[in-house]
Amino acid sequence: MSQKKAREFVNDARLVLADAETRHYEVVTGDGIVLGHVEPAYRAGRRSGWNGWAAGSSPSARPGHATRDQAGAEVLRQWIAMATAKPRKV
């Protein structure tokens, strides 16, 4: 997919609260396609434990971002990079 088509595809994406109890969000296109997840980031050894927002196309431990919006933008960056990557030869 070209960069232009990928950016058009994610143009109307938004953060949607998926689970209010855990504060997990999904980055969703206007058509309802889930592009990735945003969730609170926790780090061991901190008194509060909570340290920003984690972002990615699959829910797992990732570095924290200061805001949900920054984490959502990171989800879109990762998705565009994956969608526009050249196929690897096996």
URGI-V82682 format. One record per pair of residues at least 4 apart in sequence whose ideal C-beta (glycine too) atoms are under 7 Angstrom apart, sorted by the first residue. I is the first residue (numbers start at 1). J is the second residue. Records with the same first field share a line. If there is no record, write none. Layout:
I=J + J
//
This chain:
1=5 + 6 + 83 + 84
2=6 + 84
3=7 + 84
4=8
5=9
6=10 + 80 + 83 + 84
7=11 + 80
9=29
10=29 + 35 + 76 + 79 + 80
12=29 + 30
13=27 + 28 + 29 + 35 + 76
14=28
15=25 + 27 + 38 + 68 + 72
16=25 + 26 + 28
17=25
18=24 + 25 + 26
19=24
23=40
24=37 + 39
25=38 + 68
26=34 + 37
27=35 + 36 + 38 + 72 + 75 + 76
28=32 + 33 + 34
29=33 + 35
35=57 + 75 + 76 + 79
36=55 + 56 + 57 + 75 + 78 + 79
37=56 + 59
38=53 + 55 + 68 + 71 + 72 + 75
39=54 + 59
40=50 + 53
41=51 + 52 + 53 + 54 + 64
42=49 + 50 + 51
43=49 + 51
46=51
51=64
52=64 + 65 + 66
53=64 + 65 + 67 + 68 + 71
54=61 + 62 + 64 + 71
55=62 + 65 + 71 + 72 + 74 + 75
56=60 + 62 + 75 + 78
57=75 + 78 + 79 + 82
65=70 + 71 + 74
66=70
68=72
69=73
70=74
71=75
72=76
73=77
74=78
75=79
76=80
77=81
78=82
79=83
80=84
81=85
//
